Amino acid sequence: MFTGLIERIGTVKRVSWGAGLVLEIHFEPWPQPLERGESVAVNGVCLTVVDCDATRFTADVLGETIARTGLGGLIPGEKVNLERALRAGDAMGGHLVQGHVDTQGTILAKTPKGRDFQLKIDCGRVLAAQSVLKGSVAIDGVSLTISGLGPNWLTVDLIPTTARDTTLGLKKVGDTVNLEGDILGKYVAKQTARPGLTEEMLAQAGFLG
């Protein structure tokens, strides 16, 4: 479990395709070093640390993860958002993020708003239907508040700190991002079968077995 508060911006150093995908990511050291077997969210995707030292780790990426997220498109030198999993006693900020990406979205607009800027993202009908204004969404692992909502899109506003301390400040129109809806919204959508969510759409989103 994560909070969507990014702790490091890492750099992809190696992308290896063989029997599967292996990523090697470098980062500024944490005060408490990474350990093999722990979970790290990479652009909002929960991955298991296979090997590590003070400034790097490797992780295997499942085929299902490649299909649902943008990790398969990463290239050496690309920047990624990193967050370690919550531990007992950690401060709870942001919102509860599982690291289980629902879909990829496309940035439709990036609009300056004074010192801040707004992103409009095509998120698809399922994610839009289970979202609410002022609710939460994780975008490439970053916990953000939904400021606008349409039938298949949402908007979020970013302050300069978020733009600087995450990769979202580097994004441009046409880029894709990993999206994870609020877990509470998913349960409510499944239990109430909101209009606009067909059985096929729920199944594609993983709500139906």
Phi, psi and omega per residue, in radians:
M1 nan 2.512 -3.097
F2 -2.294 3.104 -3.138
T3 -2.036 -0.235 -3.076
G4 1.444 0.207 3.050
L5 -1.758 1.869 -3.015
I6 -1.207 2.358 -3.081
E7 -1.788 -0.529 -3.127
R8 -2.569 2.644 2.862
I9 -1.792 2.044 -3.130
G10 -1.704 2.984 3.121
T11 -2.169 2.226 3.082
V12 -1.234 2.129 3.140
K13 -1.808 -0.529 -3.100
R14 -2.572 2.384 3.041
V15 -2.192 1.953 -3.062
S16 -2.003 2.170 3.073
W17 -1.905 2.086 3.050
G18 -2.435 -2.015 3.018
A19 -1.165 -0.390 3.102
G20 -2.766 -2.960 -3.132
L21 -1.751 2.299 3.045
V22 -2.146 2.249 3.091
L23 -1.889 2.413 2.970
E24 -2.027 2.168 -3.052
I25 -2.182 2.331 3.100
H26 -1.843 2.660 -3.040
F27 -2.769 2.871 3.008
E28 -1.235 2.399 -3.048
P29 -1.021 2.499 2.963
W30 -1.486 2.658 3.078
P31 -0.992 -0.669 3.053
Q32 -1.866 1.971 -3.007
P33 -1.032 2.669 3.018
L34 -1.089 2.708 3.076
E35 -2.210 2.590 3.078
R36 -1.055 2.407 3.093
G37 1.621 -0.223 3.133
E38 -1.438 2.899 -3.086
S39 -1.741 2.418 3.055
V40 -2.322 2.317 3.058
A41 -1.499 2.143 3.103
V42 -1.950 1.933 -3.019
N43 0.894 0.662 3.080
G44 1.501 0.051 -3.118
V45 -1.837 2.126 3.139
C46 -1.239 2.060 3.100
L47 -2.163 2.686 3.120
T48 -1.719 2.294 3.114
V49 -1.234 2.068 3.135
V50 -1.573 -0.752 -3.132
D51 -2.562 2.590 -3.082
C52 -2.843 2.815 2.872
D53 -2.459 -2.803 -2.994
A54 -1.159 -0.441 -3.032
T55 -2.241 0.185 -3.114
R56 -2.705 2.722 2.964
F57 -2.632 2.759 3.044
T58 -2.061 2.666 3.133
A59 -2.581 2.480 3.030
D60 -1.501 2.551 -3.127
V61 -2.111 2.134 -3.135
L62 -1.165 2.706 3.070
G63 -1.038 -0.704 3.115
E64 -1.082 -0.679 3.115
T65 -1.157 -0.708 3.104
I66 -1.068 -0.696 -3.093
A67 -1.207 -0.587 -3.022
R68 -1.686 -0.266 -3.035
T69 -2.202 3.124 3.115
G70 -1.654 0.171 -3.084
L71 -1.119 -0.530 -3.136
G72 -1.192 -0.279 -3.139
G73 -1.704 0.045 3.132
L74 -1.165 2.576 3.109
I75 -2.255 2.705 3.104
P76 -0.956 2.382 -3.125
G77 1.680 -0.255 -3.117
E78 -1.283 2.537 3.137
K79 -1.574 2.500 3.139
V80 -2.392 2.616 3.072
N81 -1.426 2.384 -3.128
L82 -2.187 2.393 3.007
E83 -2.538 2.285 3.065
R84 -1.405 2.698 -3.111
A85 -1.147 2.641 3.088
L86 -1.072 2.509 3.019
R87 -2.118 2.791 3.137
A88 -0.976 2.245 3.123
G89 1.654 -0.166 3.110
D90 -1.195 2.605 3.068
A91 -1.156 2.458 -3.121
M92 -1.790 1.739 3.057
G93 -1.982 -3.064 3.126
G94 1.038 -2.267 3.031
H95 -2.591 2.982 -3.101
L96 -1.231 2.030 -3.126
V97 -2.057 2.213 -3.102
Q98 -1.455 -0.424 -3.016
G99 1.446 0.284 3.109
H100 -1.923 1.686 -3.041
V101 -1.196 2.351 -3.138
D102 -1.478 -0.712 -3.046
T103 -2.889 2.945 2.988
Q104 -1.748 2.438 3.084
G105 -1.990 2.876 3.126
T106 -2.085 2.323 3.115
I107 -1.285 2.076 -3.122
L108 -1.598 -0.542 -3.116
A109 -2.723 2.593 3.045
K110 -2.297 1.844 -2.948
T111 -2.021 2.118 3.071
P112 -1.106 2.454 3.075
K113 -2.382 1.394 -3.045
G114 1.179 -2.177 3.118
R115 -1.380 -0.282 -3.075
D116 -1.767 -3.124 2.955
F117 -2.583 2.782 -3.093
Q118 -2.021 2.400 3.025
L119 -1.873 2.281 2.982
K120 -1.862 2.209 -2.989
I121 -2.222 2.275 2.978
D122 -1.288 1.915 -3.046
C123 -1.906 -0.062 -3.103
G124 1.509 2.795 -3.050
R125 -1.209 -0.643 -3.084
V126 -1.129 -0.892 -3.109
L127 -1.140 -0.679 3.112
A128 -1.100 -0.707 -3.093
A129 -1.191 -0.505 -3.122
Q130 -1.639 0.068 -3.117
S131 -1.790 2.806 3.104
V132 -2.362 2.655 3.043
L133 -1.034 2.399 -3.101
K134 1.219 0.120 3.006
G135 -1.450 -3.056 -3.050
S136 -1.904 2.633 3.011
V137 -2.582 2.544 3.059
A138 -1.779 2.146 -3.138
I139 -2.047 1.981 -2.989
D140 0.868 0.661 3.081
G141 1.510 -0.046 -3.094
V142 -1.644 2.167 3.100
S143 -1.289 2.111 -3.115
L144 -2.372 2.771 3.128
T145 -1.710 2.312 -3.138
I146 -1.292 2.106 -3.105
S147 -1.788 -0.314 3.116
G148 -2.639 2.621 -3.023
L149 -2.595 2.303 3.092
G150 -2.213 -2.992 -3.089
P151 -1.133 -0.464 3.132
N152 -2.545 0.353 -3.128
W153 -2.528 2.836 3.039
L154 -2.522 2.805 3.049
T155 -2.167 2.629 3.039
V156 -2.393 2.610 3.116
D157 -1.919 2.388 -3.094
L158 -2.033 2.299 3.033
I159 -1.445 2.843 -3.108
P160 -0.974 -0.630 -3.135
T161 -1.079 -0.772 3.126
T162 -1.135 -0.719 3.120
A163 -1.104 -0.645 -3.090
R164 -1.379 -0.687 -2.987
D165 -1.650 0.060 3.055
T166 -2.345 3.058 3.133
T167 -1.418 -0.109 -3.079
L168 -1.134 -0.485 3.089
G169 -1.152 -0.326 -3.135
L170 -1.593 -0.189 -3.049
K171 -1.263 2.644 3.113
K172 -2.345 2.936 -3.136
V173 -1.013 2.330 -3.115
G174 1.714 -0.314 3.106
D175 -1.218 2.650 3.063
T176 -1.755 2.655 3.136
V177 -2.410 2.667 3.056
N178 -1.436 2.342 -3.112
L179 -2.131 2.335 3.009
E180 -2.267 2.083 3.107
G181 -1.308 2.850 3.112
D182 -1.089 2.249 -3.106
I183 -1.027 -0.578 3.123
L184 -1.140 -0.697 3.116
G185 -1.105 -0.621 3.137
K186 -1.146 -0.774 3.140
Y187 -1.153 -0.719 3.113
V188 -1.099 -0.755 -3.140
A189 -1.070 -0.708 -3.134
K190 -1.188 -0.722 -3.065
Q191 -1.308 -0.555 -3.063
T192 -1.756 -0.205 -3.129
A193 0.825 1.077 -3.084
R194 -0.995 2.512 3.063
P195 -0.958 2.412 -3.130
G196 1.768 -0.290 3.092
L197 -1.800 1.685 3.127
T198 -1.322 2.869 3.113
E199 -1.040 -0.687 3.129
E200 -1.103 -0.743 3.140
M201 -1.144 -0.709 3.102
L202 -1.103 -0.699 3.137
A203 -1.131 -0.754 3.127
Q204 -1.092 -0.574 -3.137
A205 -1.431 -0.101 3.109
G206 1.587 0.194 -3.129
F207 -1.399 -0.433 -3.109
L208 -1.958 2.455 -3.135
G209 -1.313 nan nan
